[in-house]
Each structure stands twice: as C-alpha cells, then as structure tokens.
Amino acid sequence: MSNKKPFSLSSLSKNFPLDQPCQLWAVIQASSHTDPDEQKAVARAIAKDILSTYANRYVNAYYHEVCQLHSGRPFAAYNITALFRDLPKFAKRASKKREKTVLGWVYGFLTKAGEEELLLAFEKSIIASLAK
C-alpha cells in the first residue's frame, strides 16, 4: 500500500496565484481574436508552448489530448509580442517543483478558458504515464 496522494492538477494550482492566468485570459479576450472558439484555441496554443518550454515531458500527453478533443482546430496562432508582458515567468533551472508550478499554472489558465474537459483528459493521461 502506497502513502502517495493521487495526482491532481487542481491540487497543484492551489498555491499558485490565480490573478496571472486570469489576466492573460482577459488579454486574449480583448485581442483581435474575437471568436470564443478562436480564443480557446489560442489559450490551448499558449499552454502547449508553456509546457514545451518549462515542463517538456508533459507536452506529448497534452498535445495528444488536445488533438483528440479538438480535431478541427486544436491550436491557433497568436502574436507573442502582444502577449509577452502577460505570459508567466518561471524559474530558469529545471526541477520537479518548477514542473508542478507550471502544471498548476496550466490548470488555472485553462480552467479560466473553460477547458475543463481537456484538463480532465490531460490529468488522466499524466496519471497513466506515471503508472508505467
């Protein structure tokens, strides 16, 4: 019997200040992306880029789940210079703590964007990969 707590993205986001993901989501909504589906595709693209930069081992699971749920338009291009000021900044040195912080930020950000179904599938995918 293991004493490990079950993995949960929501538990990782509890200690993360939610104003940062909320601010970025507000900036996306006020941008030139006026269609709500396009805004969500931009949010998914930003989350993918954040994961690939700061928590690379979770990118494949995330990408797979996004493509399964959003086969028509999984990601949308965005203007990095317009959003740069509002993108999160994480520690430069790779660590488990940074990965957890990044996953917590992704959870908070995609929750704000209304991507609960994607987050649930992503969480299940992470749990399956950890069980291997």
C-alpha positions as CSV (number, residue, x, y, z in Angstrom):
1,M,0.0,0.0,0.0
2,S,1.4,3.4,-1.0
3,N,1.2,6.5,1.0
4,K,1.4,8.7,-2.1
5,K,-1.5,11.0,-2.7
6,P,-3.2,10.6,-6.0
7,F,-2.1,13.1,-8.7
8,S,-4.3,16.0,-9.3
9,L,-3.8,19.1,-11.4
10,S,-6.2,21.1,-9.3
11,S,-4.1,20.4,-6.1
12,L,-1.0,21.8,-7.9
13,S,-2.9,25.0,-8.7
14,K,-4.0,25.7,-5.1
15,N,-0.8,27.5,-4.2
16,F,-0.5,29.4,-7.5
17,P,-1.7,33.0,-7.6
18,L,-4.7,32.9,-10.0
19,D,-4.5,36.5,-11.0
20,Q,-1.8,35.8,-13.5
21,P,-3.8,33.2,-15.6
22,C,-6.9,35.4,-15.3
23,Q,-5.1,38.4,-16.6
24,L,-3.7,36.6,-19.6
25,W,-7.1,35.2,-20.4
26,A,-8.6,38.7,-20.3
27,V,-5.9,39.9,-22.6
28,I,-6.7,37.1,-25.1
29,Q,-10.4,38.0,-24.9
30,A,-9.6,41.7,-25.6
31,S,-7.3,40.8,-28.5
32,S,-8.0,40.6,-32.2
33,H,-9.3,37.0,-31.6
34,T,-13.0,37.8,-31.3
35,D,-14.5,34.3,-31.8
36,P,-14.7,32.4,-28.5
37,D,-13.6,29.2,-30.1
38,E,-10.6,31.0,-31.6
39,Q,-9.8,32.4,-28.1
40,K,-9.8,28.9,-26.7
41,A,-7.5,27.7,-29.5
42,V,-5.1,30.5,-28.6
43,A,-5.2,29.5,-24.9
44,R,-4.5,25.9,-25.8
45,A,-1.6,27.0,-28.0
46,I,-0.1,29.1,-25.2
47,A,-0.5,26.3,-22.7
48,K,1.3,24.0,-25.2
49,D,4.1,26.5,-25.6
50,I,4.5,27.0,-21.9
51,L,4.6,23.2,-21.4
52,S,7.2,22.7,-24.1
53,T,9.4,25.4,-22.6
54,Y,9.1,24.6,-18.9
55,A,7.7,21.1,-18.5
56,N,8.6,19.3,-21.7
57,R,7.8,15.7,-20.5
58,Y,4.1,16.6,-20.4
59,V,3.9,18.1,-23.9
60,N,3.1,14.8,-25.8
61,A,0.3,13.9,-23.4
62,Y,-1.2,17.4,-23.7
63,Y,-0.9,17.5,-27.4
64,H,-2.5,14.1,-27.8
65,E,-5.5,15.1,-25.6
66,V,-6.0,18.4,-27.4
67,C,-6.0,16.7,-30.8
68,Q,-8.4,14.1,-29.6
69,L,-10.9,16.7,-28.3
70,H,-10.4,19.4,-30.8
71,S,-9.7,17.7,-34.1
72,G,-10.9,20.7,-36.3
73,R,-8.8,23.5,-34.8
74,P,-6.7,22.4,-31.9
75,F,-4.4,25.4,-31.8
76,A,-4.4,28.9,-33.1
77,A,-1.5,31.3,-33.9
78,Y,-1.1,34.2,-31.6
79,N,1.0,37.3,-31.5
80,I,3.7,36.6,-28.9
81,T,4.8,40.2,-28.7
82,A,1.3,41.4,-27.8
83,L,1.1,38.8,-25.0
84,F,4.7,38.7,-23.9
85,R,4.1,41.0,-20.9
86,D,1.3,38.8,-19.6
87,L,3.0,35.4,-20.1
88,P,4.1,33.7,-16.9
89,K,7.7,33.6,-15.9
90,F,9.1,30.5,-14.2
91,A,12.4,29.6,-12.7
92,K,15.2,29.0,-15.3
93,R,16.6,25.9,-13.6
94,A,14.6,22.7,-14.4
95,S,13.2,21.0,-11.3
96,K,10.2,18.9,-10.1
97,K,9.0,22.0,-8.2
98,R,9.0,24.1,-11.4
99,E,7.2,21.4,-13.3
100,K,4.5,21.3,-10.6
101,T,4.2,25.1,-10.7
102,V,3.9,25.0,-14.5
103,L,1.2,22.3,-14.4
104,G,-0.6,24.3,-11.7
105,W,-0.5,27.4,-13.9
106,V,-1.7,25.5,-16.9
107,Y,-4.6,24.2,-14.9
108,G,-5.6,27.6,-13.6
109,F,-5.3,29.2,-17.1
110,L,-7.2,26.5,-19.0
111,T,-9.9,26.5,-16.2
112,K,-10.4,30.2,-16.9
113,A,-10.6,29.5,-20.6
114,G,-13.3,26.9,-20.0
115,E,-11.3,23.8,-21.0
116,E,-12.4,21.5,-18.1
117,E,-12.9,18.5,-20.4
118,L,-9.4,18.9,-21.8
119,L,-7.9,19.2,-18.3
120,L,-9.6,16.1,-17.1
121,A,-8.3,14.1,-20.1
122,F,-4.8,15.6,-19.7
123,E,-4.8,14.7,-16.0
124,K,-5.9,11.1,-16.8
125,S,-3.1,10.9,-19.4
126,I,-0.5,12.1,-16.9
127,I,-1.7,9.6,-14.3
128,A,-1.5,6.8,-16.9
129,S,2.1,7.8,-17.8
130,L,3.1,8.0,-14.2
131,A,1.8,4.5,-13.6
132,K,4.1,3.0,-16.2
